[in-house]
């Protein structure tokens, strides 16, 4: 796919309009003849927990963005795909729900699903959602009743631990409020071109004070149905990739005494996908067709339970957090797309996997009270993972064939090597324990400089087991139990900020991230390496934050260089395309990010984010299955688009009758390879959304929207080069929101 220089120039041109407006407004504000901005024009301060303490977003020495509840509503956002790519430096590997991955600053080795820990950490109210190992489910938390989503760009290993090589995403759910009764409802109805039926969403919330100002409960329930838009010609089902999402969330907050808060949070969310979302490109460059013998279903679910204590001690705040997360996954694939119909039986080979993981987490930390030049935070956490899974390949009728042709199978019966027609079976399990000490200390001197130093001392102990059972291919069975593996290290962090006044902040930052090693589940059958080691990132960053014209203008500029060392890379075996992870080589990542927001008048807001990212191998990446034995220095990382651009023009007439609002949102993603060694590219497309709303009566809002207005076709990912996911066609819908407080 050729790079569209005209498209990029157009997107940059739109973005530069906002920059020009920013310059104009700033100049006007310096002219005493111009009227001062009204207090209503000031942007509300956003407080985030990105540093494990409440801190103003614009005072953090690092690249942090926050997408707020108001922005979710304005965008009619339901899941990550609706808003995450509007954050600078972020690309979304939008594949199956529950396994789609956020990629920050190009730190990824695939446009699919990493075969070990993800390179981005995920949290819900600071509770880890990613286990220290292969994530069965990457929760895509529905936006309803979320307060905000924080996106931390750059390695976050010091405070957040492993699986944050590129950054972290922290969902912040609203908690029970004991000060008053609240209720909310959201209904959505939409139609997608090519989908044979309507999509809908029904969501509700109620917040009830049990003891006023002391005890309250908050309950959220939702169901969302996204109608499929792909046609499976093999099964004869049009719109085969239907998705149903169901969720429950409950919060309990109790303040037994002044300065003491106990809170409990529980959540359950499931994804039921009737057929996979990929298409096979073949000779049609813009296909919406699949061709499998059976529906390739996927069912994933997760539940979370957490308890938290916040205790004010005067000199500091004590935080104690405990959580339990359980995940389940069950999916199936039709392997005939790779290996064809089995000639012995005339039936397709089907494969699948099922697994569960349970993660227990505990954290204790102490954060200093504010007000002095010295601020500090110290803490410790403990993580335990228990995971198990099964994998299989199934050929209907192979058992009868084996028993009828014993000479082809060394005389071994089907009951031994293919029970139930399962020609290959694996069983894997892992127990991982982590203990860590972490902390940061900051000191402000001369009233304008702030120096911060931090570190994390950690130790992981893992006990993996991999069993490759007797099979019809007569590969020798295997029971790999290497015993306990130990890994430890220290992760530093340093930053310096200069804040000469209330409108400018400059910072320099050094941070690191890491990811633990593991075992390849399918290594025995494929001949791939059995184990792989940890990898790490080092980040060097400079940032400038400007707030001007009585907060009508904000400008964030960031430049960074990252070293990715001993990369864990996801590769595929030939013929059967089994995924495995191996280490090798390194990568250099250089980039610039800009986020600009301008409000020239009270009813108009212009915003843009522009990111340039150059992510390439810094040395040969070995691959024994690839021509030439690997991928050369200078090869771009899969999915690492050089340009990501997002623009929005919003008209918000808050003082007019019915408070009408209309916004035009645009985003552009430049081209990038879909996989190492493949010529196919993803990206190189523009998406335009339109959202409008009006307040029918106080507390009741009616909205209409069009997503993908121009019905643009684009490739989201294609890990095998010939099969991948594509953008959802034009979707037109309406929303109804009700709130009472």
Legacy VTK file of the C-alpha trace (Angstrom):
# vtk DataFile Version 3.0
C-alpha trace
ASCII
DATASET POLYDATA
POINTS 741 float
0.000 0.000 0.000
1.622 3.236 -1.137
2.171 6.044 1.304
-0.303 8.855 0.696
1.794 12.019 0.851
-1.244 14.104 -0.133
-3.277 12.580 2.713
-0.538 13.175 5.235
-0.109 16.752 4.077
-3.851 17.309 4.394
-3.942 15.849 7.888
-0.955 17.919 8.978
-2.582 20.970 7.427
-5.710 20.487 9.513
-3.536 20.093 12.579
-1.560 23.220 11.786
-4.795 25.217 11.682
-5.134 24.544 15.383
-1.532 25.560 15.951
-2.141 28.758 14.037
-5.223 29.433 16.119
-3.201 28.830 19.248
-0.643 31.420 18.170
-3.373 33.922 17.351
-5.205 33.524 20.622
-2.012 33.754 22.629
-1.072 36.970 20.843
-4.515 38.467 21.434
-4.414 37.696 25.125
-1.267 39.814 25.440
-3.053 42.849 23.974
-4.607 44.945 26.761
-7.151 46.319 24.301
-8.684 42.881 23.952
-11.245 41.701 26.491
-10.014 39.147 28.986
-11.302 35.622 28.786
-14.237 34.948 31.066
-13.682 32.679 34.047
-15.997 30.146 32.405
-13.422 29.655 29.672
-10.861 28.191 32.073
-10.318 24.480 31.583
-11.116 22.317 34.592
-8.067 20.919 36.310
-7.676 17.161 35.775
-6.284 15.220 38.718
-4.736 11.845 37.848
-3.124 8.998 39.769
-0.410 8.259 37.210
2.287 8.638 39.889
0.312 6.633 42.509
-0.696 9.874 44.185
-3.233 12.550 43.239
-1.468 15.060 41.032
-2.466 17.675 38.484
-2.138 16.313 34.967
-0.112 19.284 33.747
2.403 19.107 36.596
3.646 15.573 35.902
7.183 15.139 34.586
6.176 12.684 31.892
3.813 12.129 28.997
0.369 11.500 30.465
-2.995 11.975 28.770
-6.440 11.643 30.317
-9.619 10.935 28.379
-12.515 12.104 30.561
-16.123 10.974 30.926
-17.291 14.087 29.081
-15.076 13.176 26.143
-16.462 9.617 26.101
-19.962 11.044 25.784
-18.940 13.596 23.163
-17.332 10.850 21.050
-20.101 8.302 21.691
-17.218 6.065 22.742
-17.977 2.497 23.806
-14.582 0.813 23.865
-10.887 1.460 23.292
-11.178 1.671 19.509
-13.404 4.740 19.832
-10.954 6.930 21.746
-7.511 5.445 22.407
-6.062 6.392 19.000
-6.847 10.040 19.719
-4.032 9.993 22.280
-0.613 11.042 20.898
1.829 8.232 20.186
-0.763 5.434 20.427
-1.653 2.771 17.851
-4.364 0.182 18.550
-3.936 -3.385 17.323
-7.676 -3.827 17.001
-8.282 -7.543 16.600
-10.442 -9.900 18.648
-12.187 -8.298 21.635
-10.356 -9.239 24.789
-6.993 -9.662 23.064
-6.617 -6.359 21.192
-3.541 -4.466 22.340
-2.682 -0.818 22.845
0.776 -0.077 21.426
2.544 2.998 22.750
5.456 4.585 20.887
5.836 1.613 18.540
6.947 -0.871 21.201
5.560 -4.078 19.670
6.803 -7.019 17.636
3.461 -7.873 16.020
0.170 -6.308 14.926
-1.573 -9.275 16.533
-1.317 -10.498 20.135
2.038 -10.698 21.903
2.903 -14.328 22.737
4.036 -13.366 26.233
3.267 -10.340 28.386
1.930 -7.348 26.518
4.215 -4.331 26.094
1.586 -2.070 27.686
0.353 -2.417 31.256
-3.377 -2.228 32.021
-4.955 -1.254 35.352
-8.376 -0.544 36.835
-8.184 1.951 39.704
-4.499 0.906 39.947
-5.376 -2.814 40.199
-3.247 -4.758 37.652
-5.337 -6.313 34.887
-2.354 -8.007 33.239
-0.822 -11.080 34.790
2.981 -11.680 34.887
2.820 -14.024 31.916
0.719 -14.544 28.803
-2.511 -12.516 29.234
-5.532 -14.696 28.521
-7.676 -11.569 28.366
-6.781 -7.903 27.914
-9.879 -6.249 29.371
-11.424 -3.542 27.216
-13.501 -1.915 29.939
-16.737 -0.367 28.694
-16.680 3.419 29.032
-20.011 3.719 30.849
-19.582 5.318 34.302
-15.829 5.594 33.954
-14.417 8.811 35.373
-11.485 8.834 32.978
-8.814 6.714 31.314
-5.201 7.674 31.930
-2.613 6.848 29.274
1.016 6.939 30.438
3.431 7.089 27.514
6.944 5.784 27.993
8.230 2.964 30.237
6.603 2.769 33.687
8.626 0.007 35.303
9.508 1.867 38.512
6.002 2.299 39.906
4.027 -0.227 37.862
6.382 -3.163 37.356
6.606 -5.511 34.392
4.599 -5.334 31.157
4.971 -1.565 30.802
7.783 -1.337 28.244
5.956 1.250 26.156
3.582 2.646 28.749
0.419 1.936 30.711
-3.353 2.400 30.585
-5.231 3.011 33.839
-9.036 2.871 33.781
-10.536 4.945 36.590
-14.059 3.800 37.479
-16.344 6.035 39.491
-16.757 4.858 43.048
-19.733 5.048 45.384
-20.499 8.570 46.605
-22.126 8.835 50.063
-23.145 12.483 49.598
-26.253 11.910 47.470
-28.497 9.724 45.326
-27.512 9.360 41.667
-28.828 7.427 38.698
-27.851 7.216 35.071
-28.921 5.481 31.871
-27.511 5.200 28.381
-29.196 3.651 25.380
-27.585 3.359 21.956
-28.997 2.113 18.654
-26.961 2.040 15.451
-26.711 0.492 12.013
-23.499 -0.507 10.257
-23.271 -0.826 6.497
-23.073 -4.530 5.562
-24.477 -5.601 8.943
-27.814 -7.361 8.578
-29.198 -6.168 11.898
-28.961 -3.284 14.311
-26.401 -2.836 17.065
-27.520 -1.655 20.481
-26.331 -0.861 23.969
-28.282 -0.637 27.228
-26.474 0.581 30.343
-27.579 1.730 33.773
-26.121 3.025 37.051
-27.496 3.757 40.499
-25.634 5.281 43.456
-27.339 4.974 46.848
-26.133 6.528 50.134
-26.840 4.057 52.920
-25.505 6.282 55.704
-25.208 9.825 54.443
-21.602 11.039 54.131
-20.414 7.695 55.546
-21.523 4.681 53.533
-22.709 4.232 49.941
-23.052 1.645 47.207
-22.851 2.124 43.431
-24.027 -0.476 40.897
-23.483 -0.574 37.115
-24.951 -3.056 34.618
-24.604 -3.112 30.840
-25.178 -5.108 27.696
-23.849 -4.159 24.288
-24.421 -5.943 21.003
-22.249 -5.081 17.998
-23.704 -6.620 14.838
-21.247 -8.426 12.585
-20.259 -6.963 9.220
-18.212 -9.844 7.749
-19.773 -12.587 5.623
-18.546 -16.166 6.088
-19.108 -17.843 2.733
-17.996 -21.195 4.144
-20.632 -21.353 6.868
-23.186 -19.356 4.856
-23.623 -16.787 7.648
-23.821 -13.123 6.717
-22.576 -10.731 9.382
-20.927 -13.649 11.160
-18.747 -11.701 13.604
-21.439 -10.650 16.069
-20.132 -9.518 19.454
-22.056 -9.411 22.715
-20.566 -7.683 25.780
-22.118 -7.990 29.223
-20.834 -6.437 32.409
-21.536 -5.723 36.070
-19.636 -3.416 38.395
-20.187 -2.637 42.053
-18.512 -0.175 44.410
-18.862 0.166 48.189
-17.282 3.094 50.061
-17.301 3.424 53.852
-15.822 6.272 55.865
-16.021 5.054 59.476
-14.031 8.020 60.803
-12.467 11.228 59.580
-9.347 10.373 57.561
-10.227 6.694 57.130
-11.788 5.311 53.944
-12.502 1.689 53.094
-13.584 0.906 49.535
-14.446 -2.303 47.728
-14.695 -2.670 43.957
-15.923 -5.709 42.028
-16.355 -6.129 38.305
-17.364 -8.784 35.811
-17.255 -8.437 32.039
-17.610 -11.051 29.292
-17.121 -10.994 25.534
-18.940 -13.491 23.329
-17.740 -13.377 19.726
-19.636 -15.677 17.360
-16.944 -15.723 14.647
-13.448 -14.270 14.343
-12.977 -10.779 12.913
-10.264 -11.445 10.325
-10.691 -11.687 6.567
-8.458 -13.408 4.001
-7.328 -10.834 1.459
-6.534 -13.112 -1.518
-6.942 -11.138 -4.761
-9.553 -8.719 -3.414
-7.873 -5.694 -1.816
-11.083 -4.646 -0.041
-12.861 -7.793 1.043
-15.334 -8.335 3.866
-15.496 -12.105 3.372
-14.325 -15.035 5.443
-14.325 -18.684 4.437
-14.200 -21.304 7.173
-15.904 -24.656 7.656
-17.209 -23.806 11.124
-17.659 -20.546 13.058
-14.426 -19.644 14.841
-15.906 -18.566 18.140
-14.135 -16.836 20.987
-15.406 -16.417 24.539
-13.466 -14.483 27.127
-14.378 -13.172 30.547
-12.755 -11.612 33.559
-13.747 -10.776 37.079
-12.048 -8.505 39.579
-12.504 -8.048 43.309
-10.504 -5.513 45.293
-10.413 -3.951 48.762
-8.637 -0.709 49.592
-7.822 1.243 52.749
-6.811 4.907 52.756
-5.653 6.197 56.142
-4.546 9.761 56.778
-1.657 9.838 59.249
-0.969 13.550 59.250
2.555 13.389 57.883
1.558 10.884 55.179
-1.224 8.774 53.691
-1.175 5.015 54.117
-2.669 3.011 51.226
-3.300 -0.725 51.413
-4.678 -2.520 48.356
-5.561 -6.154 47.779
-7.125 -7.698 44.672
-8.061 -10.942 42.972
-8.478 -11.221 39.182
-9.720 -14.324 37.388
-9.781 -14.734 33.610
-11.135 -17.429 31.318
-10.714 -17.881 27.592
-12.051 -20.409 25.077
-11.554 -20.114 21.329
-11.476 -22.181 18.138
-9.846 -21.863 14.694
-10.266 -23.653 11.387
-6.731 -24.678 10.411
-7.735 -25.547 6.855
-7.042 -21.917 5.988
-3.365 -22.810 6.508
-3.025 -26.551 5.822
-6.105 -27.369 3.721
-8.540 -30.253 4.163
-6.972 -33.391 5.623
-6.657 -35.838 2.672
-7.005 -38.895 4.923
-10.458 -38.012 6.233
-11.754 -35.297 3.930
-12.431 -33.131 6.975
-10.773 -29.917 8.178
-8.340 -29.716 11.047
-9.705 -27.558 13.819
-7.627 -26.161 16.626
-8.422 -24.359 19.817
-7.368 -23.510 23.311
-8.903 -22.913 26.689
-7.345 -21.504 29.800
-7.795 -19.834 33.149
-5.596 -17.529 35.183
-5.870 -16.262 38.727
-3.817 -13.321 39.929
-3.635 -12.216 43.542
-2.109 -8.815 44.223
-1.279 -6.886 47.396
0.277 -3.440 47.740
1.187 -1.305 50.728
2.513 2.213 50.314
3.081 5.429 52.195
2.919 8.817 50.476
3.983 12.049 52.118
1.500 14.821 52.773
1.842 17.808 50.487
2.889 21.310 51.384
6.672 21.103 51.643
9.595 21.030 49.238
10.186 17.313 49.899
7.704 14.756 48.630
8.184 11.021 48.826
6.481 7.706 48.269
7.608 4.231 49.330
5.837 0.951 48.869
5.959 -2.794 48.446
3.820 -5.213 46.491
3.333 -8.927 46.069
1.908 -10.724 43.047
1.003 -14.371 42.582
-0.193 -15.904 39.320
-1.634 -19.386 38.873
-2.370 -20.153 35.236
-3.213 -23.260 33.259
-4.257 -23.953 29.711
-4.889 -26.623 27.132
-4.348 -26.584 23.397
-5.519 -29.049 20.805
-5.856 -29.958 17.143
-8.885 -31.997 16.077
-9.628 -33.901 12.837
-13.000 -35.577 12.671
-12.690 -39.235 11.675
-8.932 -39.514 12.177
-9.366 -42.115 14.919
-11.081 -44.516 12.533
-8.386 -43.893 9.941
-5.606 -44.621 12.432
-7.142 -47.902 13.512
-7.736 -48.894 9.876
-4.121 -48.089 8.905
-1.969 -49.130 11.907
1.163 -49.412 9.778
1.241 -45.651 9.265
1.255 -45.090 13.017
3.703 -47.691 14.337
0.787 -49.873 15.327
-0.327 -47.476 18.054
-4.096 -47.262 18.561
-6.169 -44.127 18.182
-7.172 -44.361 21.827
-3.555 -43.555 22.705
-2.459 -41.045 20.076
-5.779 -39.455 19.019
-8.448 -39.962 21.693
-11.669 -38.279 20.652
-10.032 -37.451 17.273
-7.633 -35.018 18.963
-4.419 -35.405 16.964
-2.371 -33.047 19.142
-2.755 -31.973 22.774
-0.748 -29.712 25.045
-1.193 -28.865 28.698
0.642 -25.938 30.248
0.714 -24.343 33.671
2.710 -21.705 35.452
3.040 -20.275 38.919
4.690 -16.883 39.187
5.463 -14.941 42.345
6.794 -11.408 42.477
7.879 -9.282 45.380
9.015 -5.707 44.873
10.039 -2.586 46.744
9.554 0.757 45.025
9.757 4.425 45.802
10.231 7.965 44.580
11.420 11.157 46.228
11.141 14.711 44.885
12.683 17.911 46.121
11.776 21.417 44.953
14.517 24.012 45.192
14.667 27.691 44.276
10.870 27.399 43.886
11.227 26.527 40.195
13.251 23.294 39.980
12.003 19.861 41.023
14.326 16.870 41.077
12.849 13.371 41.313
14.627 10.056 41.732
13.019 6.661 42.092
13.625 2.978 41.744
12.140 -0.501 41.906
13.869 -3.548 43.333
12.111 -6.740 42.250
12.363 -10.511 42.235
10.305 -12.961 40.203
10.090 -16.702 40.815
8.289 -18.846 38.253
7.587 -22.571 37.991
6.435 -23.397 34.447
5.358 -26.793 33.201
4.662 -27.814 29.607
3.299 -31.217 28.592
3.143 -32.372 24.990
0.973 -35.468 25.038
1.067 -38.541 22.735
-0.103 -37.497 19.289
-1.008 -38.741 15.828
2.061 -37.143 14.283
4.202 -39.430 16.497
6.241 -36.536 17.844
7.779 -37.839 21.074
5.710 -36.703 24.059
7.356 -34.302 26.419
6.939 -33.130 30.010
9.054 -30.044 30.574
9.463 -29.094 34.239
12.579 -26.929 34.594
11.899 -26.201 38.244
11.788 -22.765 39.779
13.276 -19.939 37.752
14.420 -16.760 39.451
14.848 -13.291 37.995
15.654 -10.075 39.823
16.767 -6.564 39.044
16.586 -2.841 39.731
14.683 -0.272 37.653
15.698 3.404 38.099
13.950 6.639 37.209
15.099 10.272 37.220
13.434 13.543 36.235
14.056 17.261 36.503
11.394 19.910 35.953
11.727 23.663 35.540
8.569 25.707 36.192
9.395 29.437 35.989
5.712 30.475 36.176
2.164 29.136 36.024
2.141 28.886 32.233
5.335 26.977 31.360
6.932 23.747 32.499
9.975 22.044 31.004
11.130 18.598 32.048
13.765 15.959 31.343
13.067 12.313 32.159
14.874 8.985 32.186
12.778 5.859 32.806
12.933 2.122 32.200
10.543 -0.752 31.613
10.941 -4.523 31.645
9.157 -7.774 30.879
9.907 -11.208 32.325
10.808 -14.269 30.251
8.781 -17.423 29.733
8.200 -20.709 27.920
6.850 -21.372 24.423
3.783 -23.604 24.625
4.058 -24.973 21.065
7.835 -25.169 20.920
8.091 -28.967 21.048
5.921 -29.522 17.985
7.347 -26.688 15.886
11.041 -26.883 16.675
11.032 -23.325 17.984
13.149 -22.340 21.011
11.770 -23.727 24.264
12.481 -20.691 26.472
12.932 -16.967 26.051
14.463 -14.316 28.309
13.314 -10.963 29.642
13.612 -7.740 27.660
13.752 -4.077 28.656
13.376 -0.505 27.445
15.249 2.683 28.371
13.619 6.041 27.682
15.219 9.492 27.348
12.609 12.244 27.151
12.305 16.044 26.988
8.966 17.792 27.377
7.457 21.274 27.248
4.027 22.162 28.674
2.473 25.563 27.939
-0.815 26.885 29.320
-1.765 30.322 28.051
-4.455 32.872 27.297
-6.210 32.301 30.630
-6.165 28.566 29.975
-7.759 28.900 26.539
-4.625 27.357 25.031
-2.636 24.284 26.041
0.383 23.014 24.155
2.305 19.839 24.989
5.495 19.011 23.102
7.584 15.897 23.754
10.703 14.425 22.164
12.059 11.014 23.109
14.575 8.316 22.307
14.071 4.727 23.446
16.384 1.716 23.437
14.616 -1.646 23.344
17.056 -4.359 24.368
16.988 -8.149 23.838
13.577 -7.906 22.182
10.992 -10.589 22.872
9.614 -10.973 19.378
6.536 -12.882 18.262
7.304 -14.997 15.193
5.455 -17.748 13.343
6.492 -21.172 12.126
6.006 -21.877 8.418
3.101 -24.008 7.137
1.158 -24.321 10.415
1.809 -20.730 11.609
2.253 -21.599 15.268
3.293 -18.531 17.246
6.371 -18.538 19.414
8.548 -16.004 21.180
12.292 -15.629 20.923
14.866 -13.007 21.863
17.204 -11.230 19.562
18.544 -7.893 18.533
17.392 -4.513 19.688
15.522 -1.481 18.447
15.992 2.291 18.429
12.813 4.359 18.699
12.838 8.114 18.151
9.800 10.321 18.172
8.082 13.654 18.666
4.579 14.175 20.071
2.493 17.346 20.040
-0.919 17.926 21.592
-2.582 21.311 21.133
-5.951 22.520 22.342
-7.391 25.963 21.615
-10.627 27.698 22.607
-10.660 30.990 20.637
-14.244 31.700 21.762
-16.371 30.037 24.414
-18.404 27.931 21.971
-15.505 26.647 19.812
-12.758 24.207 20.714
-9.995 23.075 18.360
-7.671 20.232 19.279
-5.004 18.265 17.520
-2.399 15.651 18.305
0.458 14.846 15.951
3.013 12.104 16.543
6.054 11.099 14.551
7.629 7.780 15.491
10.614 6.056 13.887
10.888 2.542 15.396
13.452 0.263 13.745
15.692 -2.661 14.534
19.146 -1.538 15.627
20.713 -4.911 14.800
19.904 -8.191 13.082
16.878 -10.009 14.498
17.503 -13.752 13.997
14.708 -15.949 12.604
15.754 -19.426 11.563
12.581 -19.813 9.471
13.111 -16.578 7.491
15.093 -16.148 4.254
18.579 -15.000 5.142
18.168 -16.123 8.720
16.519 -12.994 10.060
15.593 -9.334 9.626
18.208 -6.691 8.996
19.142 -3.627 10.976
16.881 -0.743 9.981
13.755 -2.888 9.551
10.695 -1.065 10.854
8.871 -2.696 13.752
5.458 -4.207 12.857
2.625 -1.728 13.175
4.970 1.164 14.006
3.381 3.852 11.836
5.531 6.933 11.451
2.583 9.336 11.644
-0.504 9.341 13.825
-2.699 12.430 13.671
-5.991 13.251 15.383
-7.975 16.478 14.972
-11.272 17.679 16.370
-13.413 20.753 15.837
-16.209 21.063 18.402
-19.001 23.641 18.618
-20.540 23.663 22.097
-23.315 26.190 22.730
-23.625 25.631 26.473
-25.559 28.886 27.047
-28.092 28.323 24.266
-31.465 26.600 24.673
-31.052 22.772 24.694
-27.249 23.224 24.865
-26.572 21.919 21.317
-23.178 20.478 20.452
-21.634 19.204 17.232
-18.106 17.915 16.704
-16.109 16.693 13.736
-13.309 14.277 14.609
-10.599 13.166 12.189
-7.702 10.759 12.585
-4.980 9.527 10.274
-2.657 6.541 10.539
0.267 6.211 8.158
1.334 2.888 6.680
3.399 0.312 8.570
4.398 -3.324 7.948
1.989 -5.862 9.404
4.713 -8.349 10.342
8.440 -8.920 10.061
9.310 -10.042 6.551
5.921 -9.192 5.018
5.246 -6.671 2.256
1.630 -6.008 3.232
1.038 -2.803 5.173
-1.613 -1.571 7.573
-2.749 2.019 7.921
-2.550 4.815 5.337
-6.162 5.848 5.889
-8.274 8.709 7.243
-11.314 8.198 9.484
-13.873 10.970 10.078
-16.565 10.828 12.768
-19.412 13.267 13.428
-21.167 13.570 16.799
-24.038 15.886 17.747
-26.224 16.185 20.832
-28.823 18.366 22.516
-30.349 18.468 25.989
-34.061 17.769 25.556
-34.785 18.514 29.207
-32.388 18.959 32.136
-30.643 15.624 32.644
-31.917 14.088 29.376
-29.644 14.249 26.316
-30.331 13.022 22.805
-27.408 12.421 20.444
-26.783 11.293 16.883
-23.510 10.133 15.385
-21.813 8.844 12.273
-18.640 6.807 12.657
-16.399 6.379 9.632
-18.371 8.955 7.688
-16.546 8.341 4.401
-16.826 4.538 4.742
-13.058 4.150 4.579
-11.580 0.669 4.229
-8.335 0.121 6.071
-6.259 -2.781 7.359
-5.971 -2.785 11.148
-3.620 -5.761 11.416
-2.557 -8.819 9.467
-0.117 -10.940 11.465
0.200 -13.584 8.728
0.321 -11.126 5.852
-2.661 -12.646 4.038
-5.300 -12.445 6.784
-6.231 -9.689 9.194
-8.837 -7.298 10.560
-10.287 -4.310 8.736
-12.050 -1.108 9.753
-15.730 -1.225 10.625
-17.834 0.275 7.780
-19.879 3.426 8.147
-22.044 3.299 11.267
-24.986 5.642 11.896
-26.669 5.766 15.258
-28.434 7.612 18.036
-27.930 7.761 21.777
-30.127 8.663 24.723
-28.571 9.580 28.062
-30.306 10.300 31.319
-28.714 11.397 34.579
-30.182 12.271 37.961
-28.353 13.608 41.003
LINES 1 742
741 0 1 2 3 4 5 6 7 8 9 10 11 12 13 14 15 16 17 18 19 20 21 22 23 24 25 26 27 28 29 30 31 32 33 34 35 36 37 38 39 40 41 42 43 44 45 46 47 48 49 50 51 52 53 54 55 56 57 58 59 60 61 62 63 64 65 66 67 68 69 70 71 72 73 74 75 76 77 78 79 80 81 82 83 84 85 86 87 88 89 90 91 92 93 94 95 96 97 98 99 100 101 102 103 104 105 106 107 108 109 110 111 112 113 114 115 116 117 118 119 120 121 122 123 124 125 126 127 128 129 130 131 132 133 134 135 136 137 138 139 140 141 142 143 144 145 146 147 148 149 150 151 152 153 154 155 156 157 158 159 160 161 162 163 164 165 166 167 168 169 170 171 172 173 174 175 176 177 178 179 180 181 182 183 184 185 186 187 188 189 190 191 192 193 194 195 196 197 198 199 200 201 202 203 204 205 206 207 208 209 210 211 212 213 214 215 216 217 218 219 220 221 222 223 224 225 226 227 228 229 230 231 232 233 234 235 236 237 238 239 240 241 242 243 244 245 246 247 248 249 250 251 252 253 254 255 256 257 258 259 260 261 262 263 264 265 266 267 268 269 270 271 272 273 274 275 276 277 278 279 280 281 282 283 284 285 286 287 288 289 290 291 292 293 294 295 296 297 298 299 300 301 302 303 304 305 306 307 308 309 310 311 312 313 314 315 316 317 318 319 320 321 322 323 324 325 326 327 328 329 330 331 332 333 334 335 336 337 338 339 340 341 342 343 344 345 346 347 348 349 350 351 352 353 354 355 356 357 358 359 360 361 362 363 364 365 366 367 368 369 370 371 372 373 374 375 376 377 378 379 380 381 382 383 384 385 386 387 388 389 390 391 392 393 394 395 396 397 398 399 400 401 402 403 404 405 406 407 408 409 410 411 412 413 414 415 416 417 418 419 420 421 422 423 424 425 426 427 428 429 430 431 432 433 434 435 436 437 438 439 440 441 442 443 444 445 446 447 448 449 450 451 452 453 454 455 456 457 458 459 460 461 462 463 464 465 466 467 468 469 470 471 472 473 474 475 476 477 478 479 480 481 482 483 484 485 486 487 488 489 490 491 492 493 494 495 496 497 498 499 500 501 502 503 504 505 506 507 508 509 510 511 512 513 514 515 516 517 518 519 520 521 522 523 524 525 526 527 528 529 530 531 532 533 534 535 536 537 538 539 540 541 542 543 544 545 546 547 548 549 550 551 552 553 554 555 556 557 558 559 560 561 562 563 564 565 566 567 568 569 570 571 572 573 574 575 576 577 578 579 580 581 582 583 584 585 586 587 588 589 590 591 592 593 594 595 596 597 598 599 600 601 602 603 604 605 606 607 608 609 610 611 612 613 614 615 616 617 618 619 620 621 622 623 624 625 626 627 628 629 630 631 632 633 634 635 636 637 638 639 640 641 642 643 644 645 646 647 648 649 650 651 652 653 654 655 656 657 658 659 660 661 662 663 664 665 666 667 668 669 670 671 672 673 674 675 676 677 678 679 680 681 682 683 684 685 686 687 688 689 690 691 692 693 694 695 696 697 698 699 700 701 702 703 704 705 706 707 708 709 710 711 712 713 714 715 716 717 718 719 720 721 722 723 724 725 726 727 728 729 730 731 732 733 734 735 736 737 738 739 740
